[in-house]
């Protein structure tokens, strides 16, 4: 049995987690720039950030349509 009342609640919680993770990655990318990290590491983190941002937008659009 789930603690979520509705699918909307579950999606909202997931959305909050994605926003938190996106912010963490943003902070990591900033630190990597300061430390002159290699391009491969930076690109991997930035790609993860973009994927999460896309997922955030997809969920936000889905919640608006409910």
PDBQT receptor file of N, H, CA, C and O in Angstrom, charges set to zero:
ATOM      1  N   UNK A   1       0.835  -1.177   0.000  1.00  0.00    +0.000 N 
ATOM      2  CA  UNK A   1       0.000   0.000   0.000  1.00  0.00    +0.000 C 
ATOM      3  C   UNK A   1       0.880   1.242   0.000  1.00  0.00    +0.000 C 
ATOM      4  O   UNK A   1       1.907   1.271   0.678  1.00  0.00    +0.000 OA
ATOM      5  N   UNK A   2       0.506   2.229  -0.724  1.00  0.00    +0.000 N 
ATOM      6  H   UNK A   2      -0.329   2.206  -1.275  1.00  0.00    +0.000 HD
ATOM      7  CA  UNK A   2       1.294   3.440  -0.878  1.00  0.00    +0.000 C 
ATOM      8  C   UNK A   2       0.868   4.515   0.112  1.00  0.00    +0.000 C 
ATOM      9  O   UNK A   2      -0.279   4.544   0.557  1.00  0.00    +0.000 OA
ATOM     10  N   UNK A   3       1.810   5.405   0.455  1.00  0.00    +0.000 N 
ATOM     11  H   UNK A   3       2.742   5.381   0.093  1.00  0.00    +0.000 HD
ATOM     12  CA  UNK A   3       1.506   6.549   1.306  1.00  0.00    +0.000 C 
ATOM     13  C   UNK A   3       0.898   7.698   0.509  1.00  0.00    +0.000 C 
ATOM     14  O   UNK A   3       0.450   8.687   1.089  1.00  0.00    +0.000 OA
ATOM     15  N   UNK A   4       0.880   7.574  -0.802  1.00  0.00    +0.000 N 
ATOM     16  H   UNK A   4       1.244   6.770  -1.274  1.00  0.00    +0.000 HD
ATOM     17  CA  UNK A   4       0.372   8.637  -1.657  1.00  0.00    +0.000 C 
ATOM     18  C   UNK A   4      -1.129   8.487  -1.841  1.00  0.00    +0.000 C 
ATOM     19  O   UNK A   4      -1.640   7.396  -2.093  1.00  0.00    +0.000 OA
ATOM     20  N   UNK A   5      -1.817   9.605  -1.709  1.00  0.00    +0.000 N 
ATOM     21  H   UNK A   5      -1.402  10.492  -1.504  1.00  0.00    +0.000 HD
ATOM     22  CA  UNK A   5      -3.271   9.593  -1.862  1.00  0.00    +0.000 C 
ATOM     23  C   UNK A   5      -3.662   9.419  -3.323  1.00  0.00    +0.000 C 
ATOM     24  O   UNK A   5      -4.600   8.687  -3.640  1.00  0.00    +0.000 OA
ATOM     25  N   UNK A   6      -2.952  10.083  -4.193  1.00  0.00    +0.000 N 
ATOM     26  H   UNK A   6      -2.190  10.677  -3.936  1.00  0.00    +0.000 HD
ATOM     27  CA  UNK A   6      -3.297  10.046  -5.611  1.00  0.00    +0.000 C 
ATOM     28  C   UNK A   6      -2.036   9.959  -6.451  1.00  0.00    +0.000 C 
ATOM     29  O   UNK A   6      -0.922  10.142  -5.961  1.00  0.00    +0.000 OA
ATOM     30  N   UNK A   7      -2.239   9.678  -7.713  1.00  0.00    +0.000 N 
ATOM     31  H   UNK A   7      -3.144   9.529  -8.111  1.00  0.00    +0.000 HD
ATOM     32  CA  UNK A   7      -1.125   9.682  -8.654  1.00  0.00    +0.000 C 
ATOM     33  C   UNK A   7      -0.522  11.085  -8.717  1.00  0.00    +0.000 C 
ATOM     34  O   UNK A   7       0.688  11.237  -8.888  1.00  0.00    +0.000 OA
ATOM     35  N   UNK A   8      -1.360  12.100  -8.581  1.00  0.00    +0.000 N 
ATOM     36  H   UNK A   8      -2.342  11.976  -8.442  1.00  0.00    +0.000 HD
ATOM     37  CA  UNK A   8      -0.896  13.495  -8.595  1.00  0.00    +0.000 C 
ATOM     38  C   UNK A   8       0.094  13.730  -7.452  1.00  0.00    +0.000 C 
ATOM     39  O   UNK A   8       1.128  14.366  -7.654  1.00  0.00    +0.000 OA
ATOM     40  N   UNK A   9      -0.211  13.225  -6.257  1.00  0.00    +0.000 N 
ATOM     41  H   UNK A   9      -1.051  12.708  -6.092  1.00  0.00    +0.000 HD
ATOM     42  CA  UNK A   9       0.684  13.378  -5.107  1.00  0.00    +0.000 C 
ATOM     43  C   UNK A   9       2.023  12.696  -5.367  1.00  0.00    +0.000 C 
ATOM     44  O   UNK A   9       3.079  13.239  -5.043  1.00  0.00    +0.000 OA
ATOM     45  N   UNK A  10       1.969  11.516  -5.947  1.00  0.00    +0.000 N 
ATOM     46  H   UNK A  10       1.111  11.075  -6.210  1.00  0.00    +0.000 HD
ATOM     47  CA  UNK A  10       3.189  10.777  -6.251  1.00  0.00    +0.000 C 
ATOM     48  C   UNK A  10       4.037  11.539  -7.256  1.00  0.00    +0.000 C 
ATOM     49  O   UNK A  10       5.251  11.654  -7.090  1.00  0.00    +0.000 OA
ATOM     50  N   UNK A  11       3.394  12.063  -8.307  1.00  0.00    +0.000 N 
ATOM     51  H   UNK A  11       2.408  11.970  -8.441  1.00  0.00    +0.000 HD
ATOM     52  CA  UNK A  11       4.127  12.828  -9.314  1.00  0.00    +0.000 C 
ATOM     53  C   UNK A  11       4.693  14.117  -8.728  1.00  0.00    +0.000 C 
ATOM     54  O   UNK A  11       5.802  14.521  -9.080  1.00  0.00    +0.000 OA
ATOM     55  N   UNK A  12       3.962  14.752  -7.858  1.00  0.00    +0.000 N 
ATOM     56  H   UNK A  12       3.062  14.424  -7.572  1.00  0.00    +0.000 HD
ATOM     57  CA  UNK A  12       4.428  15.993  -7.223  1.00  0.00    +0.000 C 
ATOM     58  C   UNK A  12       5.660  15.716  -6.357  1.00  0.00    +0.000 C 
ATOM     59  O   UNK A  12       6.608  16.501  -6.359  1.00  0.00    +0.000 OA
ATOM     60  N   UNK A  13       5.649  14.624  -5.629  1.00  0.00    +0.000 N 
ATOM     61  H   UNK A  13       4.878  13.986  -5.627  1.00  0.00    +0.000 HD
ATOM     62  CA  UNK A  13       6.803  14.241  -4.815  1.00  0.00    +0.000 C 
ATOM     63  C   UNK A  13       8.002  13.930  -5.696  1.00  0.00    +0.000 C 
ATOM     64  O   UNK A  13       9.124  14.339  -5.396  1.00  0.00    +0.000 OA
ATOM     65  N   UNK A  14       7.766  13.209  -6.778  1.00  0.00    +0.000 N 
ATOM     66  H   UNK A  14       6.854  12.876  -7.022  1.00  0.00    +0.000 HD
ATOM     67  CA  UNK A  14       8.842  12.890  -7.719  1.00  0.00    +0.000 C 
ATOM     68  C   UNK A  14       9.403  14.167  -8.340  1.00  0.00    +0.000 C 
ATOM     69  O   UNK A  14      10.614  14.285  -8.526  1.00  0.00    +0.000 OA
ATOM     70  N   UNK A  15       8.547  15.106  -8.655  1.00  0.00    +0.000 N 
ATOM     71  H   UNK A  15       7.563  15.010  -8.503  1.00  0.00    +0.000 HD
ATOM     72  CA  UNK A  15       8.953  16.384  -9.224  1.00  0.00    +0.000 C 
ATOM     73  C   UNK A  15       9.843  17.155  -8.247  1.00  0.00    +0.000 C 
ATOM     74  O   UNK A  15      10.852  17.733  -8.650  1.00  0.00    +0.000 OA
ATOM     75  N   UNK A  16       9.475  17.165  -6.981  1.00  0.00    +0.000 N 
ATOM     76  H   UNK A  16       8.655  16.695  -6.653  1.00  0.00    +0.000 HD
ATOM     77  CA  UNK A  16      10.301  17.827  -5.964  1.00  0.00    +0.000 C 
ATOM     78  C   UNK A  16      11.685  17.194  -5.890  1.00  0.00    +0.000 C 
ATOM     79  O   UNK A  16      12.688  17.897  -5.776  1.00  0.00    +0.000 OA
ATOM     80  N   UNK A  17      11.738  15.879  -5.954  1.00  0.00    +0.000 N 
ATOM     81  H   UNK A  17      10.923  15.307  -6.047  1.00  0.00    +0.000 HD
ATOM     82  CA  UNK A  17      13.022  15.168  -5.904  1.00  0.00    +0.000 C 
ATOM     83  C   UNK A  17      13.871  15.500  -7.141  1.00  0.00    +0.000 C 
ATOM     84  O   UNK A  17      15.081  15.695  -7.030  1.00  0.00    +0.000 OA
ATOM     85  N   UNK A  18      13.242  15.562  -8.303  1.00  0.00    +0.000 N 
ATOM     86  H   UNK A  18      12.259  15.403  -8.393  1.00  0.00    +0.000 HD
ATOM     87  CA  UNK A  18      13.969  15.917  -9.520  1.00  0.00    +0.000 C 
ATOM     88  C   UNK A  18      14.519  17.334  -9.442  1.00  0.00    +0.000 C 
ATOM     89  O   UNK A  18      15.646  17.586  -9.866  1.00  0.00    +0.000 OA
ATOM     90  N   UNK A  19      13.743  18.248  -8.910  1.00  0.00    +0.000 N 
ATOM     91  H   UNK A  19      12.827  18.043  -8.566  1.00  0.00    +0.000 HD
ATOM     92  CA  UNK A  19      14.217  19.632  -8.760  1.00  0.00    +0.000 C 
ATOM     93  C   UNK A  19      15.409  19.695  -7.809  1.00  0.00    +0.000 C 
ATOM     94  O   UNK A  19      16.367  20.428  -8.053  1.00  0.00    +0.000 OA
ATOM     95  N   UNK A  20      15.345  18.925  -6.730  1.00  0.00    +0.000 N 
ATOM     96  H   UNK A  20      14.567  18.329  -6.532  1.00  0.00    +0.000 HD
ATOM     97  CA  UNK A  20      16.449  18.886  -5.771  1.00  0.00    +0.000 C 
ATOM     98  C   UNK A  20      17.711  18.331  -6.432  1.00  0.00    +0.000 C 
ATOM     99  O   UNK A  20      18.802  18.875  -6.263  1.00  0.00    +0.000 OA
ATOM    100  N   UNK A  21      17.549  17.258  -7.175  1.00  0.00    +0.000 N 
ATOM    101  H   UNK A  21      16.662  16.816  -7.312  1.00  0.00    +0.000 HD
ATOM    102  CA  UNK A  21      18.694  16.637  -7.848  1.00  0.00    +0.000 C 
ATOM    103  C   UNK A  21      19.267  17.562  -8.920  1.00  0.00    +0.000 C 
ATOM    104  O   UNK A  21      20.483  17.626  -9.097  1.00  0.00    +0.000 OA
ATOM    105  N   UNK A  22      18.402  18.277  -9.634  1.00  0.00    +0.000 N 
ATOM    106  H   UNK A  22      17.413  18.225  -9.491  1.00  0.00    +0.000 HD
ATOM    107  CA  UNK A  22      18.859  19.227 -10.657  1.00  0.00    +0.000 C 
ATOM    108  C   UNK A  22      19.708  20.322 -10.012  1.00  0.00    +0.000 C 
ATOM    109  O   UNK A  22      20.748  20.704 -10.550  1.00  0.00    +0.000 OA
ATOM    110  N   UNK A  23      19.267  20.822  -8.868  1.00  0.00    +0.000 N 
ATOM    111  H   UNK A  23      18.422  20.512  -8.431  1.00  0.00    +0.000 HD
ATOM    112  CA  UNK A  23      20.012  21.858  -8.146  1.00  0.00    +0.000 C 
ATOM    113  C   UNK A  23      21.361  21.320  -7.689  1.00  0.00    +0.000 C 
ATOM    114  O   UNK A  23      22.369  22.019  -7.788  1.00  0.00    +0.000 OA
ATOM    115  N   UNK A  24      21.393  20.097  -7.195  1.00  0.00    +0.000 N 
ATOM    116  H   UNK A  24      20.573  19.529  -7.114  1.00  0.00    +0.000 HD
ATOM    117  CA  UNK A  24      22.655  19.482  -6.770  1.00  0.00    +0.000 C 
ATOM    118  C   UNK A  24      23.624  19.378  -7.942  1.00  0.00    +0.000 C 
ATOM    119  O   UNK A  24      24.807  19.693  -7.810  1.00  0.00    +0.000 OA
ATOM    120  N   UNK A  25      23.115  18.935  -9.086  1.00  0.00    +0.000 N 
ATOM    121  H   UNK A  25      22.155  18.679  -9.193  1.00  0.00    +0.000 HD
ATOM    122  CA  UNK A  25      23.968  18.825 -10.268  1.00  0.00    +0.000 C 
ATOM    123  C   UNK A  25      24.459  20.193 -10.722  1.00  0.00    +0.000 C 
ATOM    124  O   UNK A  25      25.604  20.331 -11.154  1.00  0.00    +0.000 OA
ATOM    125  N   UNK A  26      23.613  21.188 -10.628  1.00  0.00    +0.000 N 
ATOM    126  H   UNK A  26      22.683  21.076 -10.278  1.00  0.00    +0.000 HD
ATOM    127  CA  UNK A  26      24.008  22.539 -10.996  1.00  0.00    +0.000 C 
ATOM    128  C   UNK A  26      25.180  22.995 -10.116  1.00  0.00    +0.000 C 
ATOM    129  O   UNK A  26      26.152  23.564 -10.614  1.00  0.00    +0.000 OA
ATOM    130  N   UNK A  27      25.081  22.743  -8.822  1.00  0.00    +0.000 N 
ATOM    131  H   UNK A  27      24.292  22.281  -8.418  1.00  0.00    +0.000 HD
ATOM    132  CA  UNK A  27      26.161  23.093  -7.900  1.00  0.00    +0.000 C 
ATOM    133  C   UNK A  27      27.437  22.310  -8.223  1.00  0.00    +0.000 C 
ATOM    134  O   UNK A  27      28.536  22.864  -8.177  1.00  0.00    +0.000 OA
ATOM    135  N   UNK A  28      27.292  21.030  -8.549  1.00  0.00    +0.000 N 
ATOM    136  H   UNK A  28      26.400  20.580  -8.586  1.00  0.00    +0.000 HD
ATOM    137  CA  UNK A  28      28.445  20.204  -8.908  1.00  0.00    +0.000 C 
ATOM    138  C   UNK A  28      29.141  20.745 -10.155  1.00  0.00    +0.000 C 
ATOM    139  O   UNK A  28      30.368  20.834 -10.200  1.00  0.00    +0.000 OA
ATOM    140  N   UNK A  29      28.349  21.104 -11.164  1.00  0.00    +0.000 N 
ATOM    141  H   UNK A  29      27.353  21.031 -11.128  1.00  0.00    +0.000 HD
ATOM    142  CA  UNK A  29      28.915  21.631 -12.412  1.00  0.00    +0.000 C 
ATOM    143  C   UNK A  29      29.684  22.919 -12.132  1.00  0.00    +0.000 C 
ATOM    144  O   UNK A  29      30.776  23.118 -12.664  1.00  0.00    +0.000 OA
ATOM    145  N   UNK A  30      29.129  23.780 -11.313  1.00  0.00    +0.000 N 
ATOM    146  H   UNK A  30      28.241  23.619 -10.881  1.00  0.00    +0.000 HD
ATOM    147  CA  UNK A  30      29.823  25.025 -10.966  1.00  0.00    +0.000 C 
ATOM    148  C   UNK A  30      31.160  24.735 -10.293  1.00  0.00    +0.000 C 
ATOM    149  O   UNK A  30      32.165  25.372 -10.609  1.00  0.00    +0.000 OA
ATOM    150  N   UNK A  31      31.178  23.783  -9.373  1.00  0.00    +0.000 N 
ATOM    151  H   UNK A  31      30.361  23.265  -9.117  1.00  0.00    +0.000 HD
ATOM    152  CA  UNK A  31      32.419  23.428  -8.690  1.00  0.00    +0.000 C 
ATOM    153  C   UNK A  31      33.422  22.809  -9.668  1.00  0.00    +0.000 C 
ATOM    154  O   UNK A  31      34.623  23.064  -9.572  1.00  0.00    +0.000 OA
ATOM    155  N   UNK A  32      32.935  22.007 -10.594  1.00  0.00    +0.000 N 
ATOM    156  H   UNK A  32      31.960  21.800 -10.672  1.00  0.00    +0.000 HD
ATOM    157  CA  UNK A  32      33.834  21.394 -11.573  1.00  0.00    +0.000 C 
ATOM    158  C   UNK A  32      34.475  22.447 -12.462  1.00  0.00    +0.000 C 
ATOM    159  O   UNK A  32      35.644  22.325 -12.826  1.00  0.00    +0.000 OA
ATOM    160  N   UNK A  33      33.721  23.478 -12.815  1.00  0.00    +0.000 N 
ATOM    161  H   UNK A  33      32.770  23.577 -12.520  1.00  0.00    +0.000 HD
ATOM    162  CA  UNK A  33      34.294  24.579 -13.598  1.00  0.00    +0.000 C 
ATOM    163  C   UNK A  33      35.394  25.282 -12.802  1.00  0.00    +0.000 C 
ATOM    164  O   UNK A  33      36.460  25.591 -13.335  1.00  0.00    +0.000 OA
ATOM    165  N   UNK A  34      35.122  25.526 -11.531  1.00  0.00    +0.000 N 
ATOM    166  H   UNK A  34      34.256  25.275 -11.098  1.00  0.00    +0.000 HD
ATOM    167  CA  UNK A  34      36.107  26.204 -10.677  1.00  0.00    +0.000 C 
ATOM    168  C   UNK A  34      37.380  25.378 -10.570  1.00  0.00    +0.000 C 
ATOM    169  O   UNK A  34      38.482  25.925 -10.529  1.00  0.00    +0.000 OA
ATOM    170  N   UNK A  35      37.226  24.066 -10.525  1.00  0.00    +0.000 N 
ATOM    171  H   UNK A  35      36.331  23.622 -10.557  1.00  0.00    +0.000 HD
ATOM    172  CA  UNK A  35      38.373  23.157 -10.362  1.00  0.00    +0.000 C 
ATOM    173  C   UNK A  35      38.985  22.735 -11.701  1.00  0.00    +0.000 C 
ATOM    174  O   UNK A  35      39.893  21.904 -11.738  1.00  0.00    +0.000 OA
ATOM    175  N   UNK A  36      38.494  23.300 -12.779  1.00  0.00    +0.000 N 
ATOM    176  H   UNK A  36      37.757  23.974 -12.749  1.00  0.00    +0.000 HD
ATOM    177  CA  UNK A  36      38.989  22.975 -14.126  1.00  0.00    +0.000 C 
ATOM    178  C   UNK A  36      38.955  21.478 -14.401  1.00  0.00    +0.000 C 
ATOM    179  O   UNK A  36      39.945  20.885 -14.829  1.00  0.00    +0.000 OA
ATOM    180  N   UNK A  37      37.809  20.889 -14.148  1.00  0.00    +0.000 N 
ATOM    181  H   UNK A  37      37.005  21.372 -13.800  1.00  0.00    +0.000 HD
ATOM    182  CA  UNK A  37      37.631  19.456 -14.371  1.00  0.00    +0.000 C 
ATOM    183  C   UNK A  37      37.702  19.144 -15.863  1.00  0.00    +0.000 C 
ATOM    184  O   UNK A  37      37.532  20.022 -16.708  1.00  0.00    +0.000 OA
ATOM    185  N   UNK A  38      37.954  17.886 -16.159  1.00  0.00    +0.000 N 
ATOM    186  H   UNK A  38      38.093  17.173 -15.472  1.00  0.00    +0.000 HD
ATOM    187  CA  UNK A  38      38.049  17.477 -17.559  1.00  0.00    +0.000 C 
ATOM    188  C   UNK A  38      36.684  17.586 -18.248  1.00  0.00    +0.000 C 
ATOM    189  O   UNK A  38      35.634  17.524 -17.608  1.00  0.00    +0.000 OA
ATOM    190  N   UNK A  39      36.739  17.747 -19.559  1.00  0.00    +0.000 N 
ATOM    191  H   UNK A  39      37.592  17.797 -20.078  1.00  0.00    +0.000 HD
ATOM    192  CA  UNK A  39      35.516  17.949 -20.357  1.00  0.00    +0.000 C 
ATOM    193  C   UNK A  39      34.557  16.768 -20.261  1.00  0.00    +0.000 C 
ATOM    194  O   UNK A  39      33.341  16.957 -20.242  1.00  0.00    +0.000 OA
ATOM    195  N   UNK A  40      35.090  15.563 -20.201  1.00  0.00    +0.000 N 
ATOM    196  H   UNK A  40      36.077  15.410 -20.216  1.00  0.00    +0.000 HD
ATOM    197  CA  UNK A  40      34.224  14.386 -20.148  1.00  0.00    +0.000 C 
ATOM    198  C   UNK A  40      33.356  14.392 -18.889  1.00  0.00    +0.000 C 
ATOM    199  O   UNK A  40      32.160  14.109 -18.952  1.00  0.00    +0.000 OA
ATOM    200  N   UNK A  41      33.948  14.709 -17.779  1.00  0.00    +0.000 N 
ATOM    201  H   UNK A  41      34.919  14.939 -17.728  1.00  0.00    +0.000 HD
ATOM    202  CA  UNK A  41      33.200  14.773 -16.514  1.00  0.00    +0.000 C 
ATOM    203  C   UNK A  41      32.151  15.871 -16.560  1.00  0.00    +0.000 C 
ATOM    204  O   UNK A  41      31.000  15.659 -16.179  1.00  0.00    +0.000 OA
ATOM    205  N   UNK A  42      32.555  17.042 -17.029  1.00  0.00    +0.000 N 
ATOM    206  H   UNK A  42      33.490  17.214 -17.339  1.00  0.00    +0.000 HD
ATOM    207  CA  UNK A  42      31.613  18.161 -17.144  1.00  0.00    +0.000 C 
ATOM    208  C   UNK A  42      30.456  17.817 -18.069  1.00  0.00    +0.000 C 
ATOM    209  O   UNK A  42      29.297  18.065 -17.736  1.00  0.00    +0.000 OA
ATOM    210  N   UNK A  43      30.761  17.257 -19.211  1.00  0.00    +0.000 N 
ATOM    211  H   UNK A  43      31.703  17.056 -19.482  1.00  0.00    +0.000 HD
ATOM    212  CA  UNK A  43      29.717  16.910 -20.177  1.00  0.00    +0.000 C 
ATOM    213  C   UNK A  43      28.749  15.871 -19.631  1.00  0.00    +0.000 C 
ATOM    214  O   UNK A  43      27.549  15.943 -19.896  1.00  0.00    +0.000 OA
ATOM    215  N   UNK A  44      29.252  14.916 -18.877  1.00  0.00    +0.000 N 
ATOM    216  H   UNK A  44      30.227  14.857 -18.661  1.00  0.00    +0.000 HD
ATOM    217  CA  UNK A  44      28.400  13.881 -18.289  1.00  0.00    +0.000 C 
ATOM    218  C   UNK A  44      27.424  14.509 -17.282  1.00  0.00    +0.000 C 
ATOM    219  O   UNK A  44      26.233  14.198 -17.286  1.00  0.00    +0.000 OA
ATOM    220  N   UNK A  45      27.940  15.391 -16.426  1.00  0.00    +0.000 N 
ATOM    221  H   UNK A  45      28.907  15.644 -16.422  1.00  0.00    +0.000 HD
ATOM    222  CA  UNK A  45      27.080  16.059 -15.442  1.00  0.00    +0.000 C 
ATOM    223  C   UNK A  45      26.053  16.963 -16.117  1.00  0.00    +0.000 C 
ATOM    224  O   UNK A  45      24.888  16.997 -15.719  1.00  0.00    +0.000 OA
ATOM    225  N   UNK A  46      26.488  17.690 -17.133  1.00  0.00    +0.000 N 
ATOM    226  H   UNK A  46      27.434  17.663 -17.456  1.00  0.00    +0.000 HD
ATOM    227  CA  UNK A  46      25.577  18.584 -17.844  1.00  0.00    +0.000 C 
ATOM    228  C   UNK A  46      24.499  17.801 -18.591  1.00  0.00    +0.000 C 
ATOM    229  O   UNK A  46      23.354  18.244 -18.672  1.00  0.00    +0.000 OA
ATOM    230  N   UNK A  47      24.860  16.647 -19.134  1.00  0.00    +0.000 N 
ATOM    231  H   UNK A  47      25.790  16.287 -19.069  1.00  0.00    +0.000 HD
ATOM    232  CA  UNK A  47      23.883  15.798 -19.806  1.00  0.00    +0.000 C 
ATOM    233  C   UNK A  47      22.850  15.282 -18.807  1.00  0.00    +0.000 C 
ATOM    234  O   UNK A  47      21.656  15.237 -19.105  1.00  0.00    +0.000 OA
ATOM    235  N   UNK A  48      23.313  14.895 -17.626  1.00  0.00    +0.000 N 
ATOM    236  H   UNK A  48      24.283  14.931 -17.384  1.00  0.00    +0.000 HD
ATOM    237  CA  UNK A  48      22.394  14.442 -16.585  1.00  0.00    +0.000 C 
ATOM    238  C   UNK A  48      21.442  15.574 -16.188  1.00  0.00    +0.000 C 
ATOM    239  O   UNK A  48      20.248  15.349 -15.992  1.00  0.00    +0.000 OA
ATOM    240  N   UNK A  49      21.979  16.785 -16.073  1.00  0.00    +0.000 N 
ATOM    241  H   UNK A  49      22.949  16.968 -16.232  1.00  0.00    +0.000 HD
ATOM    242  CA  UNK A  49      21.160  17.951 -15.740  1.00  0.00    +0.000 C 
ATOM    243  C   UNK A  49      20.075  18.177 -16.785  1.00  0.00    +0.000 C 
ATOM    244  O   UNK A  49      18.919  18.435 -16.448  1.00  0.00    +0.000 OA
ATOM    245  N   UNK A  50      20.457  18.079 -18.057  1.00  0.00    +0.000 N 
ATOM    246  H   UNK A  50      21.396  17.869 -18.331  1.00  0.00    +0.000 HD
ATOM    247  CA  UNK A  50      19.492  18.273 -19.144  1.00  0.00    +0.000 C 
ATOM    248  C   UNK A  50      18.407  17.195 -19.127  1.00  0.00    +0.000 C 
ATOM    249  O   UNK A  50      17.229  17.486 -19.333  1.00  0.00    +0.000 OA
ATOM    250  N   UNK A  51      18.814  15.951 -18.882  1.00  0.00    +0.000 N 
ATOM    251  H   UNK A  51      19.771  15.715 -18.715  1.00  0.00    +0.000 HD
ATOM    252  CA  UNK A  51      17.847  14.865 -18.831  1.00  0.00    +0.000 C 
ATOM    253  C   UNK A  51      16.832  15.127 -17.714  1.00  0.00    +0.000 C 
ATOM    254  O   UNK A  51      15.627  14.966 -17.909  1.00  0.00    +0.000 OA
ATOM    255  N   UNK A  52      17.330  15.529 -16.550  1.00  0.00    +0.000 N 
ATOM    256  H   UNK A  52      18.309  15.659 -16.391  1.00  0.00    +0.000 HD
ATOM    257  CA  UNK A  52      16.443  15.803 -15.420  1.00  0.00    +0.000 C 
ATOM    258  C   UNK A  52      15.528  16.985 -15.733  1.00  0.00    +0.000 C 
ATOM    259  O   UNK A  52      14.341  16.951 -15.411  1.00  0.00    +0.000 OA
ATOM    260  N   UNK A  53      16.072  18.029 -16.358  1.00  0.00    +0.000 N 
ATOM    261  H   UNK A  53      17.037  18.056 -16.619  1.00  0.00    +0.000 HD
ATOM    262  CA  UNK A  53      15.261  19.196 -16.713  1.00  0.00    +0.000 C 
ATOM    263  C   UNK A  53      14.137  18.798 -17.673  1.00  0.00    +0.000 C 
ATOM    264  O   UNK A  53      13.003  19.257 -17.530  1.00  0.00    +0.000 OA
ATOM    265  N   UNK A  54      14.452  17.948 -18.648  1.00  0.00    +0.000 N 
ATOM    266  H   UNK A  54      15.373  17.575 -18.764  1.00  0.00    +0.000 HD
ATOM    267  CA  UNK A  54      13.426  17.452 -19.566  1.00  0.00    +0.000 C 
ATOM    268  C   UNK A  54      12.344  16.681 -18.818  1.00  0.00    +0.000 C 
ATOM    269  O   UNK A  54      11.156  16.840 -19.095  1.00  0.00    +0.000 OA
ATOM    270  N   UNK A  55      12.756  15.856 -17.880  1.00  0.00    +0.000 N 
ATOM    271  H   UNK A  55      13.722  15.727 -17.654  1.00  0.00    +0.000 HD
ATOM    272  CA  UNK A  55      11.807  15.075 -17.090  1.00  0.00    +0.000 C 
ATOM    273  C   UNK A  55      10.929  16.002 -16.246  1.00  0.00    +0.000 C 
ATOM    274  O   UNK A  55       9.730  15.763 -16.107  1.00  0.00    +0.000 OA
ATOM    275  N   UNK A  56      11.520  17.056 -15.686  1.00  0.00    +0.000 N 
ATOM    276  H   UNK A  56      12.495  17.250 -15.799  1.00  0.00    +0.000 HD
ATOM    277  CA  UNK A  56      10.758  18.041 -14.910  1.00  0.00    +0.000 C 
ATOM    278  C   UNK A  56       9.685  18.676 -15.785  1.00  0.00    +0.000 C 
ATOM    279  O   UNK A  56       8.525  18.774 -15.385  1.00  0.00    +0.000 OA
ATOM    280  N   UNK A  57      10.078  19.107 -16.977  1.00  0.00    +0.000 N 
ATOM    281  H   UNK A  57      11.021  19.028 -17.302  1.00  0.00    +0.000 HD
ATOM    282  CA  UNK A  57       9.109  19.739 -17.879  1.00  0.00    +0.000 C 
ATOM    283  C   UNK A  57       8.000  18.769 -18.283  1.00  0.00    +0.000 C 
ATOM    284  O   UNK A  57       6.831  19.149 -18.349  1.00  0.00    +0.000 OA
ATOM    285  N   UNK A  58       8.368  17.520 -18.551  1.00  0.00    +0.000 N 
ATOM    286  H   UNK A  58       9.318  17.211 -18.497  1.00  0.00    +0.000 HD
ATOM    287  CA  UNK A  58       7.372  16.516 -18.932  1.00  0.00    +0.000 C 
ATOM    288  C   UNK A  58       6.367  16.310 -17.805  1.00  0.00    +0.000 C 
ATOM    289  O   UNK A  58       5.160  16.262 -18.043  1.00  0.00    +0.000 OA
ATOM    290  N   UNK A  59       6.866  16.190 -16.583  1.00  0.00    +0.000 N 
ATOM    291  H   UNK A  59       7.846  16.229 -16.390  1.00  0.00    +0.000 HD
ATOM    292  CA  UNK A  59       5.970  15.995 -15.431  1.00  0.00    +0.000 C 
ATOM    293  C   UNK A  59       5.115  17.226 -15.164  1.00  0.00    +0.000 C 
ATOM    294  O   UNK A  59       3.925  17.102 -14.875  1.00  0.00    +0.000 OA
ATOM    295  N   UNK A  60       5.711  18.412 -15.259  1.00  0.00    +0.000 N 
ATOM    296  H   UNK A  60       6.678  18.513 -15.494  1.00  0.00    +0.000 HD
ATOM    297  CA  UNK A  60       4.939  19.636 -15.044  1.00  0.00    +0.000 C 
ATOM    298  C   UNK A  60       3.800  19.739 -16.047  1.00  0.00    +0.000 C 
ATOM    299  O   UNK A  60       2.681  20.100 -15.682  1.00  0.00    +0.000 OA
ATOM    300  N   UNK A  61       4.073  19.430 -17.292  1.00  0.00    +0.000 N 
ATOM    301  H   UNK A  61       4.982  19.137 -17.589  1.00  0.00    +0.000 HD
ATOM    302  CA  UNK A  61       3.031  19.465 -18.313  1.00  0.00    +0.000 C 
ATOM    303  C   UNK A  61       1.958  18.421 -18.043  1.00  0.00    +0.000 C 
ATOM    304  O   UNK A  61       0.775  18.676 -18.269  1.00  0.00    +0.000 OA
ATOM    305  N   UNK A  62       2.350  17.268 -17.571  1.00  0.00    +0.000 N 
ATOM    306  H   UNK A  62       3.311  17.061 -17.387  1.00  0.00    +0.000 HD
ATOM    307  CA  UNK A  62       1.394  16.220 -17.235  1.00  0.00    +0.000 C 
ATOM    308  C   UNK A  62       0.524  16.603 -16.056  1.00  0.00    +0.000 C 
ATOM    309  O   UNK A  62      -0.671  16.308 -16.046  1.00  0.00    +0.000 OA
ATOM    310  N   UNK A  63       1.108  17.260 -15.057  1.00  0.00    +0.000 N 
ATOM    311  H   UNK A  63       2.079  17.500 -15.065  1.00  0.00    +0.000 HD
ATOM    312  CA  UNK A  63       0.327  17.680 -13.896  1.00  0.00    +0.000 C 
ATOM    313  C   UNK A  63      -0.658  18.777 -14.248  1.00  0.00    +0.000 C 
ATOM    314  O   UNK A  63      -1.761  18.823 -13.704  1.00  0.00    +0.000 OA
ATOM    315  N   UNK A  64      -0.266  19.663 -15.158  1.00  0.00    +0.000 N 
ATOM    316  H   UNK A  64       0.630  19.625 -15.600  1.00  0.00    +0.000 HD
ATOM    317  CA  UNK A  64      -1.169  20.738 -15.588  1.00  0.00    +0.000 C 
ATOM    318  C   UNK A  64      -2.374  20.176 -16.327  1.00  0.00    +0.000 C 
ATOM    319  O   UNK A  64      -3.466  20.738 -16.252  1.00  0.00    +0.000 OA
ATOM    320  N   UNK A  65      -2.184  19.071 -17.041  1.00  0.00    +0.000 N 
ATOM    321  H   UNK A  65      -1.297  18.613 -17.102  1.00  0.00    +0.000 HD
ATOM    322  CA  UNK A  65      -3.263  18.497 -17.846  1.00  0.00    +0.000 C 
ATOM    323  C   UNK A  65      -4.186  17.600 -17.031  1.00  0.00    +0.000 C 
ATOM    324  O   UNK A  65      -5.210  17.149 -17.545  1.00  0.00    +0.000 OA
ATOM    325  N   UNK A  66      -3.850  17.333 -15.781  1.00  0.00    +0.000 N 
ATOM    326  H   UNK A  66      -3.018  17.699 -15.364  1.00  0.00    +0.000 HD
ATOM    327  CA  UNK A  66      -4.709  16.455 -14.952  1.00  0.00    +0.000 C 
ATOM    328  C   UNK A  66      -5.879  17.217 -14.397  1.00  0.00    +0.000 C 
ATOM    329  O   UNK A  66      -6.703  16.647 -13.681  1.00  0.00    +0.000 OA
TER     330      UNK A  66
